[in-house]
Amino acid sequence: MLRQATDDDVDTIRALRNQQANRDVSLTAHAISAAEHAAWWAKASIDPARRVLIYDREGRTAGVVNFFDLELDASPRTGAWGFFLDAEGLAERGETLPAWIEVMKEAVGYAFDTLGLDELTGEVLEHNTVVRQMNRRFRFTEGEPEYRYADGRDLVVLPIKLTKDNRRKPKETR
């Protein structure tokens, strides 16, 4: 289940974002300080072009979904996204893969059904082959590689895109 993040979630968001597994596949690889995170939250929580959502699984916070650069009054309606999971907690419980599939389904549904987007974009690091494979399963396409220097590392970043017309349609409930 996805829900809007609140001030009560700020410390949890930072803790999950700072897990080494999440830092390894992010542009920002350093541990985010409390002050840096508070400054981000102060802006993100009031930004009309952003939605920060908490992914809850079986009563526990299991991840964060971040929609940003939302153009909801434009044509086409576009937005970007990213997410990270509680890599450590889900691994301990043997729930990583089911949670990953579930959060992607819910996030894509939120993007197209709740926000009404026509196009959803994002980025993935080239070395993150597991995420790239999952993105393809969800019908995201990759664009031309971009080379960046971020947080002391040379990175290859791949833009990704999914359109409303190309998404997997949710199964009908009976």
N, C-alpha and C positions, 0 to 999 in steps of 0.2 A: 504494500500500500504506500502511496506517496501522499505526503502532507506538507503544508507550508512550514518552512523552518521558522523558529521563533528565537528570541533572545536566550531562552533556556537551552537551546541546542548549540550555541556558539562554541562552547568548550569541547563538545563531542565532535563537531565538524572539524575543529582543529586537530584533535587527537587522531581521528581517522585519516585526515589529509596528511598528517605527519608519519603515518606508518611507512616503513621503508619500502614495502611493495608498491605503494602508491607514489612515493617520491621517485622511484626508479623509472616510472613510465610517464612522468609529468615534465613539463617545461621547467617548472620550479622544483629543483631537486633538494634544496636546503630545507632544514627543519624550520618551519614557520614559527616565529616568536609570538608570544601573546599580544604584544603591541602591534606587530604587523597584521595579525589576524583581526584584532579589534578595529584597526583602520579599514581593512577590507570589508568587514561586516557593517561598519557605519555607513559605507557607501552602498554596498550591495543590498542592504535591507530596505533602502528607500528608492532604489533605482527602478523606475517604471519599465525599463527595458530588460529587466532581469527577474527570474524566479529561482529561488533557492528552495529545494524540496528535500525532505528527509524520506528515505526509503526505510520503512519499518517492515520487519519480517518476524512473524510469530511473536509480536509484542516487544521486539528489540530493535533498536536502531541498527540498521545493517548497511547503510550507505547514504550518499548525498548525490542528488542530481541538480545540476546547475544549468539553467537556460539563461542565455544572455544575448545581447545585441538583437533583441526582439523588435521586429518591424511589424507591428500588428495592425497599423492603419495604412500599410502600403499594399501595392499589388505588384508582384505576389507577396504574400505574407511570409516572412522569413525569420529565422532565428538560428542561433548556434547553441550547442550543448556540450556537456561533458559530465562525467560521473566518476565516483570512486566508491568502492565498497569497504566494509570492515574486513579487510583481507585476513587479519589475524583471527578474529572471532569466528568468521564463517569457516575458515580452514579447520579450526579446532572442532567445530560441530559437523564437519563434512558436508557443509551446505553451499560451498562456493559456486559450483556450476548451476544448481537450481536457482540460487539467488541472482546470479548474473543474468540468466535467461529471463527471470521474472522482472528484474529492474529494467532491462532493456525493453521488454514488452510494454511495461507500464509507462516508461518514459516516452517511447515512440507514440503510444496512445495518447498521452498527455499533450505531446507536441501537436499532433494532428487533430485530435478530437476535442481537447479542452482549449488549447490556444488557437486552434484553427489554422495552423501553419500550412503553407503550400510546399515549403522547402525547409529542411533541417540540415544544418551543416555542423562540422566539427573538425577536429584534428586528431591524428594519432601519430605517435612516433614510429618511425620505420621499423625499429628493432622490436616493437611490441607485436610480434607475429600472432600471438593468441587472440588479442583484441581485434586485429585486422581480420582474422578468420571469422570471428563472431560477427563483426560488422558485415562481412559479405553474406553471412547467413541471413542477416536482417535486411539485405538488399542495399546497403550503403555502397556507393561507388567511390573509388579513390581518384583524386586528381594528381596533377604533376607534383613531384617532390619539391619541397622548399628547404633550403639549407639555412640553418640559424645557429647562432652562438647564444646559449642561454645558461645561466647559472654555472659558468665555467666549463661548459661542454659544447662540442660541435654536434649538432643534431640534424637528422633528416626528418622533416615533418611532412606528413601526407594529409592534405585536406580531404575530408569525406563529405558526402552529400547523400541525402535520401529525399525523394519527392513524395508527396501525398499519393500521387498516382502509381508509384512504384512500390509502395510499402506493402508488406504482407497484410492482408486484410484480417482483422480479428475474427476468430471463430464465432459463429452464432451461438448464443446460449439458448437452451430450450427450456 
